Every structure is written in structure tokens, then in C-alpha cells.
Amino acid sequence: MKAATGFVRTVVIAAILIPQAAAAAAPKSPAHKAPYDVNWYLHPQKLVDVGGRRLNIVCTGTGAPTVILEAGLVADSSAWGLVQPVVSRRTKVCSYDRAGLGFSDAAGAPRDAAAIVRDLHTLLLGAKVAPPYVLVGWSSGGLYTRLYQYRFPKDVVGLVEVDPDSEFEPDNAKIVSAVMRTTPQWYKQQMQGLYKQFDDCAANLPAGPCALFPGLTAYRARQRAAGCPVISPADCALAELRGEHLNRASLWKDEGLELEATHRSANEVRMAARPYGDLPLIVLTDSEEGDIDKSGHPISIPAQRAMWVAKNRAHERIARLSSRGAHFVVADSPHAIPLSHPYVVVSAIEEIVDQARAQTH
């Protein structure tokens, strides 16, 4: 009966998620006005030794299960600034800075999923954050949360995957070469160029092409704006701090190693895989239009569309691994769903927390 009940509850959340997705796209959406304590992210909250280096963890709220937030590439705990405060009204929530990010010490190699899962497990033990956990993984964080579940299944009572990387990722080199009539090697060369930009940033920050992501350019623009007139003083302080962090060679080194380890990380998840049974699980995917870069990206728009379709199918496969799995495409959403549509992420987390609590009674 529990599985049947969970299925009904999961169907109901579709009615919650879709209207909120549409609402969050509006300029005056409440999702963009969620209050939070900026001091959570302006200063280290708790530095925990994980074996000769320290990681920063930010825990708020009370209750069980504890929600663990794992961000994507070049994103630290502040990426959850619009999600964590809301969820912490319902239960305990912890975000953290992976090695090299935010206030955490750099690690160097290796930076694959296995190494990151070891870090997270050691961090949670050292910080005395006890299971059960609901793990939330965004982007590359999806690989890390899912490997964590495979390694420590008794500790994890639910998963929320937010536009995650996965072991079912398609061969984008073949997709791009078929659509653009190039060779698979051309796509691989584009990726190698991205790896090189990370390396250049780590080796020579002042001259390196470090504006890899729109967010970094925005942060620097805000720093130059006298008094940051278009954002609040709290957001201005956070933007300035993020700008400083993004100008650290250690960040680009560790994140470059993470990026280069993506295929190895996916393989680690694939090799560790086992049935999820009736584990509560929601997978969120960004919208096709939100996923496409129309600003001179070397990959053509038709090829990007084909890549999105393949990614969407991969996300469906993740959802089917659990008898309680559900998959939703978030309308009008870019890849950064926690920043653009935080209340959709909040709704998904709260649904999984409720399902996990129901299973324990």
C-alpha cells in the first residue's frame, strides 16, 4: 500500500510544480523575493577537518530527515540561498562548499565522484549530521548524490535530482556530429578547449579567460557598479564575495579536475548501481528553450536541441529506477533551476521529505 500511496502523492505534485514553474518565470514572482540570512554565506559556518583539510558546512532548521544539498560545478553553498531557508522551516537542511569552493580548502586530484562522496561522508560524520538523509543533487551534484546513495543506502531515504548529470548521458559527440555533419573528434576538441580554459584560469588568473559562466560576468559587473544600485546591499556583499572566490586559482584547479572526471564519475555511478526499490525520487529537468545557448555557441541550435532530447530521456531512465520515481520538465527554466525557479525545487524537496516521513510511520 505504501508504494501505491506514494504514487498518488507523486502525481499530485505535478499540479503543484507546473503552476509554480510558470509563476517563477514572472519578474515579480515570490520565488525571487525569498528572504534569507546572507550571513550564512558571507562567513564560514562550520569548518570540519576531512583529513588534513577543512570543508565548510551550513546547517539550518531542525527535524528529520536532514536534507543535504549538493551543488553543481563552480557553485558553492550560496547557490542554495533561495532554497535552503524555505526548506529549513520544515526540517534540518545542510549545504556545503566542495573542496576549493567557498570557504573550503582545496584538495587537488582526484576530484571524481568517489572522492567527493568520501569527502561528504567524512564531513557529515565530523559535523555530527546524523542520517537519515534526503539528498538533493543539482547538475554534477546529481552524480555525487546518487553514488552516495549507492554507497550508503541505509542512510538515504529520498532523492531529488535537479537537472542532473547521469550515467545514462548520451554520446554528445555522436549527436553533434550527426546533426552538424562534423566528426566526433570536433566535439571532443570543443570540450578540450573548455578544460584548457579552466587550466588557464588556475595558472594565470589575471590573463586567463575566466568569464566562463554568465554568473561570473554578472558578479564582476556588480562589483564595478558603484554601490550596487540594482541589487540589495546583502546581495551586493554576496556577489562581491563570490567574485573574490571565483578569482582563486585553487577553485579553477579543483573544478577543472571535476569537469575532466565527469565520464569517470558517471562510470563509477554505473558500476555501483543497484535497484532503488520504492525509494522516494523526483527528477527535475530544465526546459528545452532554457537549455539552449543562442549567443554564438559553437554547437548549433539543432544540435543543442538534440542533446536536450537525449538528456531528457536519460532523466526519465533515472526516474524509472524507483517504483516511486517521478520526472518533471520545469517550464521556462534554464539549467540553474535552484536560482531561477527555487520554489519548484522547494516543492520537490518537501514532497520527498513527506514521503520519507510517511514510510517511517
Secondary structure in CASP SS format (residue, H / E / C, confidence):
PFRMAT SS
TARGET T0000
AUTHOR 0000-0000-0000
METHOD secondary structure of the structure
MODEL  1
M C 1.00
K H 1.00
A H 1.00
A H 1.00
T H 1.00
G H 1.00
F H 1.00
V H 1.00
R H 1.00
T H 1.00
V H 1.00
V H 1.00
I H 1.00
A H 1.00
A H 1.00
I H 1.00
L H 1.00
I H 1.00
P H 1.00
Q H 1.00
A H 1.00
A H 1.00
A H 1.00
A H 1.00
A C 1.00
A C 1.00
P C 1.00
K C 1.00
S C 1.00
P H 1.00
A H 1.00
H H 1.00
K H 1.00
A C 1.00
P C 1.00
Y C 1.00
D C 1.00
V C 1.00
N H 1.00
W H 1.00
Y H 1.00
L H 1.00
H C 1.00
P C 1.00
Q C 1.00
K C 1.00
L E 1.00
V E 1.00
D E 1.00
V C 1.00
G C 1.00
G C 1.00
R C 1.00
R E 1.00
L E 1.00
N E 1.00
I E 1.00
V E 1.00
C E 1.00
T E 1.00
G C 1.00
T C 1.00
G C 1.00
A C 1.00
P C 1.00
T E 1.00
V E 1.00
I E 1.00
L E 1.00
E E 1.00
A C 1.00
G C 1.00
L C 1.00
V C 1.00
A C 1.00
D C 1.00
S H 1.00
S H 1.00
A H 1.00
W H 1.00
G C 1.00
L C 1.00
V C 1.00
Q H 1.00
P H 1.00
V H 1.00
V H 1.00
S C 1.00
R C 1.00
R C 1.00
T C 1.00
K C 1.00
V E 1.00
C E 1.00
S E 1.00
Y E 1.00
D C 1.00
R C 1.00
A C 1.00
G C 1.00
L C 1.00
G C 1.00
F C 1.00
S C 1.00
D C 1.00
A C 1.00
A C 1.00
G C 1.00
A C 1.00
P C 1.00
R C 1.00
D C 1.00
A H 1.00
A H 1.00
A H 1.00
I H 1.00
V H 1.00
R H 1.00
D H 1.00
L H 1.00
H H 1.00
T H 1.00
L H 1.00
L H 1.00
L H 1.00
G H 1.00
A C 1.00
K C 1.00
V C 1.00
A C 1.00
P C 1.00
P C 1.00
Y E 1.00
V E 1.00
L E 1.00
V E 1.00
G E 1.00
W E 1.00
S C 1.00
S H 1.00
G H 1.00
G H 1.00
L H 1.00
Y H 1.00
T H 1.00
R H 1.00
L H 1.00
Y H 1.00
Q H 1.00
Y H 1.00
R H 1.00
F C 1.00
P H 1.00
K H 1.00
D H 1.00
V E 1.00
V E 1.00
G E 1.00
L E 1.00
V E 1.00
E E 1.00
V E 1.00
D C 1.00
P C 1.00
D C 1.00
S C 1.00
E C 1.00
F C 1.00
E C 1.00
P C 1.00
D C 1.00
N H 1.00
A H 1.00
K H 1.00
I H 1.00
V H 1.00
S H 1.00
A H 1.00
V H 1.00
M H 1.00
R C 1.00
T C 1.00
T C 1.00
P H 1.00
Q H 1.00
W H 1.00
Y H 1.00
K H 1.00
Q H 1.00
Q H 1.00
M H 1.00
Q H 1.00
G H 1.00
L H 1.00
Y H 1.00
K H 1.00
Q H 1.00
F H 1.00
D H 1.00
D H 1.00
C H 1.00
A H 1.00
A H 1.00
N C 1.00
L C 1.00
P C 1.00
A C 1.00
G C 1.00
P C 1.00
C C 1.00
A C 1.00
L C 1.00
F C 1.00
P H 1.00
G H 1.00
L H 1.00
T H 1.00
A H 1.00
Y H 1.00
R H 1.00
A H 1.00
R H 1.00
Q H 1.00
R H 1.00
A C 1.00
A C 1.00
G C 1.00
C C 1.00
P C 1.00
V C 1.00
I C 1.00
S C 1.00
P H 1.00
A H 1.00
D H 1.00
C H 1.00
A H 1.00
L H 1.00
A H 1.00
E H 1.00
L H 1.00
R H 1.00
G H 1.00
E H 1.00
H H 1.00
L C 1.00
N C 1.00
R C 1.00
A H 1.00
S H 1.00
L H 1.00
W H 1.00
K H 1.00
D H 1.00
E H 1.00
G H 1.00
L H 1.00
E H 1.00
L H 1.00
E H 1.00
A C 1.00
T H 1.00
H H 1.00
R H 1.00
S H 1.00
A H 1.00
N H 1.00
E H 1.00
V H 1.00
R H 1.00
M H 1.00
A H 1.00
A C 1.00
R C 1.00
P C 1.00
Y C 1.00
G C 1.00
D C 1.00
L C 1.00
P C 1.00
L E 1.00
I E 1.00
V E 1.00
L E 1.00
T E 1.00
D C 1.00
S C 1.00
E H 1.00
E H 1.00
G H 1.00
D H 1.00
I C 1.00
D C 1.00
K C 1.00
S C 1.00
G C 1.00
H C 1.00
P C 1.00
I C 1.00
S C 1.00
I H 1.00
P H 1.00
A H 1.00
Q H 1.00
R H 1.00
A H 1.00
M H 1.00
W H 1.00
V H 1.00
A H 1.00
K H 1.00
N H 1.00
R H 1.00
A H 1.00
H H 1.00
E H 1.00
R H 1.00
I H 1.00
A H 1.00
R H 1.00
L C 1.00
S C 1.00
S C 1.00
R C 1.00
G E 1.00
A E 1.00
H E 1.00
F E 1.00
V E 1.00
V C 1.00
A C 1.00
D C 1.00
S C 1.00
P C 1.00
H C 1.00
A C 1.00
I H 1.00
P H 1.00
L H 1.00
S H 1.00
H C 1.00
P H 1.00
Y H 1.00
V H 1.00
V H 1.00
V H 1.00
S H 1.00
A H 1.00
I H 1.00
E H 1.00
E H 1.00
I H 1.00
V H 1.00
D H 1.00
Q H 1.00
A H 1.00
R H 1.00
A H 1.00
Q H 1.00
T C 1.00
H C 1.00
END
